[in-house]
Each structure stands twice: as C-alpha cells, then as structure tokens.
Amino acid sequence: MTSGNSSDRASGAHSESVVVMLGGPSAEHDVSVVSGWAIADALADAGLSVERVYIDLLNGWWSMPATAAAGRPRPGAFDDPRSLGAEGPRTPAQALERIAGGKPLPVVFPALHGPFGEDGTIQALFEAYDLPYAGAGVAASAVGMDKALYKRLVRGLGLQVVDWTEVTAARWAVDRPGALERLEAFSESCGESRLMMKPARMGSSVGMSIAHTPAERGRSLDEALRFDSLVIVERYLDHPRELEVAVLGNDPQALDVFGPGEVFPGREFYDYVAKYSDGVSETTIRADVDDALSRRIRQTALEAYRAIGCEGFARVDFLLAGDELYLNEINTVPGFTPISLFPQVAAAGLGGFGAVCLRIVELAEQRHAGRVRRRLTTADLPR
C-alpha cells in the first residue's frame, strides 16, 4: 500500500486533480453512472484534472476516457469498457495503489449509490489508503445507508419518523405465516391496511412497493428481499408531499442548508421509474410552504445530518402528510442526475451545478488536511 505524498499532505498542498468514481456493483449502477459522469464533466469544465474511474458490476475498475460518452450516458453504455478505450480492469487494490501514488494527491469523489459505494465499504478503503474523499465517513455512511438503524437513532433523538416494523430474510424463510401475522398486528396497531415495503439498505426506490391489501404482502416482501436481507415495513401515507433539503459542511456548527425543494411524483409513489424516467415526475427547488414550516424543516435536516456525524454533503428527505412532518431518510451520496433535487437546490444557493461539485471537493480537502494535522500532532507525543 502506498504511503507516499507525505510532504504534500503535511504542507496542505492544494490538489487540482479529482478522481470521480461511478458505476459500482449494486442495483443502483446505472444511476451512479449518470451522476458520476455529470460530476466529472462539471469539474473538468471548472478547470480541474479529472480521471473517471468506472466500476463494473463485477467490481472491475476501469479508467475511462472523457470521450466515452457525450453528455448523459445511456443505461448499459459502459457494459464493454474496453471497446470505449478504457484501461483495465484493475482490482480495487491495484486501482487504489495507483490513485494513492498521484502527485499531488487527488481528491476522490465517489458518485457511487447503494451498497459498496454508500454504506461505508469504499469509504473504509479510502481511509486505508489515506486518500482525501468527498462525503460522509465510514460510520456516518453505514448508519445513513441502513434505514432501520437510522430510524432507531433519530427517533431516539426525538425526531418524528413514520411508524415501522422489520422483517428479516431468515424469519421469512422459516416462518412465513408468523411473519405475516406480525405484519397484520402492525397494520391493526397503526390503523392502515396498506403497507410500504422497502429494502433496508438500498436506495433509488429499488425493491420498494406498496402492499395495498394483506394478500399482496407476501409478494412485496419477496420483491424487497431480492435486494437485501432486511425489509423495512412502514405505515402507508396517502400521497404525502415529498420535500428534500441539501446540507453541506464538515463542522456541525457551520453547515450550509438549502431548500426545501419538492418532488411531484408522476406515479403512485416516487419509485424508480418516477425518479429516473424523463418526463414522469416534476420538481421545484422552492417548495410552497410557509416560513415557519420551512425553518422547521431546515432545522430538522441539520439535526438529522448531525445525528450521524455526517460530513461533506447529504440530502435529507421528508414526508409531509397534512400537518404531520416526518423525517424520511438521509442520503449521503445523493443523485446528480437531471431530475435530482440535491444539486438543483444547492446550486440555487452556491451559484450553479459546478459550484456545488467544487464546494464538495473543497470540503474533502479541508477534512483531510485536518486529519493530517492531527496525525502529525500525535506523532510528536513522547514515546
């Protein structure tokens, strides 16, 4: 493992190079390709030296030429990287050794949605190679990705979340009738027969569905369990408003918060098709809410961000059902697709999509420089 560039790190030398990672071995692969390519284009347009590292579904790492796509890549466009002039595949270790040997040391921007890219796994690799990277750290990424853990944590802090229960793959495999009885008891306790099912550690609404009747619950569980071993089962809210807030910053006491924006799903709920099919849904960067509610939403978003020790950036999502405001989830690697609200809402306050990407890179550099200073201080302790 390379540990070079110590002089660059100690001096706090500013990096003008960024490695944007996109794709990844998860069900959110195609969305990540779109997000990552948009980020890479924006940073290149801002004058930075950008390397685009594409991670395929088998976890092969490729260096992609900027000419591999003009604008937004189509789904499957990178299925044959070699034919597009890519270099690779490399193993994760080979790729990270190469990146860590760069002078000056580049900032890594993981535009990787879902498991591996958003759950602390790749963040731990960056930590092991002492790479500056954008976004939340290992612990914040892991907790933010796990909807069950996150809901337990923020509810314990007094933030309101939608009532839920959980079903494990192990329980479902050995006692389907018992699991369904538990769901029926949950349904009766919350006075709602319709239940929302979602994989606990997946994003982009992958695997999510509504069980409108008890007869549909088994099928919905089977669908969610295709993507995870734990399912969150929530009380259904009838067409709530979907509000989103962008938060940026490393210092819990000096965070920037933008929004709320609002999503208007073109389907029964904001599912995968509604999120990523052109023309299906609409968004606005300024939700039509009064000043008092807007302040409450932004304050809750800050509390949600601080709750897991988040750094860099995140999107915090809310559901508004009548007068009831629910914290839905936090997304530590939000989308940067054409319909994604995070960059739109933040861009309104920071001066454009490129400015948002540059700010995130700057925050990554600042955090890494602080870690280097602390490490050097530790090295001065008596032995």
Long-range contacts (C-beta under 8 A, 24 or more apart in sequence): 1-97, 1-100, 1-128, 1-129, 2-97, 2-100, 2-101, 2-129, 3-100, 3-130, 4-100, 4-101, 4-103, 5-100, 5-101, 5-102, 5-103, 5-104, 5-105, 8-103, 8-104, 8-105, 9-105, 9-130, 9-368, 9-369, 9-372, 10-372, 10-376, 12-369, 12-372, 13-104, 14-104, 14-365, 15-104, 15-105, 15-106, 15-107, 15-132, 15-365, 16-47, 16-48, 16-49, 16-104, 17-48, 17-49, 17-50, 17-51, 17-102, 17-104, 17-106, 17-107, 18-43, 18-48, 18-49, 18-50, 18-51, 18-106, 18-107, 18-108, 18-109, 18-361, 19-50, 19-51, 19-53, 19-99, 19-106, 19-107, 19-108, 19-109, 20-50, 20-51, 20-52, 20-53, 20-109, 20-111, 21-53, 21-54, 21-55, 21-108, 21-109, 21-110, 21-111, 21-112, 21-117, 21-122, 22-52, 22-53, 22-54, 22-55, 22-111, 22-112, 23-54, 23-55, 23-56, 23-57, 23-78, 23-112, 24-55, 24-112, 24-113, 24-114, 24-116, 24-117, 25-55, 25-56, 25-57, 25-58, 25-59, 25-115, 25-116, 26-112, 26-113, 26-114, 26-115, 26-116, 26-117, 26-202, 27-114, 27-202, 27-204, 27-206, 27-207, 27-227, 28-113, 28-114, 28-202, 28-203, 28-204, 28-206, 29-57, 29-114, 30-75, 30-76, 31-113, 31-204, 31-276, 31-335, 31-337, 32-111, 32-112, 32-113, 32-114, 32-117, 33-73, 33-75, 33-77, 33-78, 34-72, 34-73, 34-335, 34-336, 34-337, 34-338, 35-111, 35-113, 35-335, 35-336, 35-337, 35-340, 36-109, 36-111, 36-112, 36-336, 37-69, 37-72, 37-73, 38-72, 38-336, 38-337, 38-338, 38-353, 39-109, 39-111, 39-336, 39-357, 40-66, 41-71, 42-353, 42-354, 42-357, 43-109, 43-354, 43-357, 43-358, 43-361, 45-354, 46-354, 46-357, 46-358, 48-358, 48-361, 49-106, 51-99, 51-106, 53-95, 53-99, 54-78, 54-81, 54-86, 55-112, 55-117, 56-81, 56-89, 59-92, 59-116, 60-88, 60-89, 60-90, 60-91, 61-88, 61-89, 61-90, 61-91, 61-92, 61-94, 61-95, 62-86, 62-87, 62-88, 62-89, 62-90, 63-87, 63-88, 72-337, 72-338, 92-125, 96-125, 96-126, 96-129, 96-131, 97-129, 99-129, 99-131, 100-129, 100-130, 100-131, 105-131, 105-132, 106-131, 106-132, 107-132, 107-133, 107-134, 107-361, 107-364, 107-365, 107-368, 108-132, 108-133, 108-134, 108-364, 109-133, 109-134, 109-135, 109-357, 109-360, 109-361, 109-364, 110-134, 110-135, 110-333, 111-333, 111-336, 112-333, 113-203, 113-204, 113-333, 113-335, 114-202, 114-203, 114-204, 114-206, 115-145, 115-201, 115-202, 117-333, 118-144, 118-145, 118-203, 118-331, 118-332, 118-333, 119-145, 119-146, 119-201, 120-145, 131-368, 132-364, 132-365, 132-367, 132-368, 133-364, 133-368, 134-312, 134-313, 134-360, 134-361, 134-363, 134-364, 135-311, 135-312, 135-313, 135-314, 135-332, 135-333, 135-360, 135-364, 136-308, 136-310, 136-311, 136-312, 136-314, 136-332, 137-309, 137-311, 139-308, 139-309, 140-308, 140-309, 140-310, 140-311, 140-332, 141-332, 143-308, 144-308, 144-310, 144-314, 144-329, 144-330, 144-331, 144-332, 145-201, 145-203, 145-332, 146-200, 146-201, 147-198, 147-200, 147-201, 147-232, 147-329, 148-200, 148-230, 148-232, 150-308, 150-329, 150-330, 151-232, 153-307, 153-308, 154-303, 154-304, 154-307, 154-327, 157-303, 157-307, 159-300, 159-303, 159-304, 159-307, 159-327, 160-324, 160-325, 160-326, 160-327, 161-326, 161-327, 161-328, 162-234, 162-235, 162-237, 162-319, 162-326, 162-328, 163-190, 163-234, 163-235, 164-232, 164-233, 164-234, 164-235, 165-233, 166-200, 166-230, 166-231, 166-232, 166-233, 167-221, 167-230, 167-231, 167-233, 168-229, 168-230, 168-231, 169-225, 169-228, 169-229, 169-230, 170-229, 172-221, 172-225, 176-218, 179-221, 180-214, 180-217, 180-218, 183-214, 183-217, 183-233, 184-214, 186-233, 187-214, 190-235, 192-235, 192-236, 194-236, 195-220, 195-233, 195-234, 195-235, 195-236, 196-233, 196-234, 196-235, 196-236, 196-237, 196-269, 197-221, 197-223, 197-224, 197-231, 197-232, 197-233, 198-224, 198-231, 198-232, 198-234, 199-224, 199-225, 199-227, 199-228, 199-230, 199-231, 199-232, 200-228, 200-230, 200-231, 200-232, 201-228, 201-230, 202-227, 202-228, 203-331, 204-272, 204-275, 204-276, 204-335, 205-269, 205-270, 205-271, 205-272, 205-274, 205-275, 206-272, 208-269, 208-271, 208-272, 209-271, 210-236, 210-268, 210-269, 237-319, 237-321, 237-326, 238-321, 240-319, 240-320, 240-321, 240-326, 241-287, 241-319, 241-320, 241-321, 242-270, 242-317, 242-318, 242-319, 243-287, 243-289, 243-297, 243-317, 243-318, 243-319, 243-320, 244-315, 244-316, 244-317, 244-318, 244-341, 244-342, 244-345, 245-297, 245-298, 245-301, 245-315, 245-316, 245-317, 245-318, 245-345, 246-313, 246-314, 246-315, 246-334, 246-341, 246-342, 246-343, 246-345, 246-346, 247-301, 247-302, 247-305, 247-310, 247-313, 247-314, 247-315, 247-316, 248-312, 248-313, 248-346, 248-356, 248-359, 248-360, 248-363, 249-311, 249-312, 249-313, 249-363, 250-311, 250-312, 250-363, 250-366, 250-367, 250-370, 252-305, 252-306, 252-309, 255-302, 255-305, 255-306, 256-346, 256-349, 256-350, 257-298, 257-301, 257-302, 258-345, 258-346, 258-348, 258-349, 258-350, 259-285, 259-287, 259-297, 259-298, 259-301, 259-341, 259-345, 260-287, 260-289, 260-294, 260-297, 260-298, 260-301, 260-318, 260-345, 261-285, 261-286, 261-287, 261-341, 261-344, 261-345, 262-286, 262-287, 262-288, 263-341, 275-335, 275-339, 276-337, 276-339, 278-338, 278-339, 281-339, 283-339, 283-341, 283-344, 285-341, 285-344, 285-345, 285-348, 289-320, 293-325, 296-325, 297-325, 300-325, 300-327, 304-330, 305-330, 311-363, 311-367, 312-360, 312-363, 312-364, 312-367, 313-342, 313-346, 313-360, 313-363, 315-341, 315-342
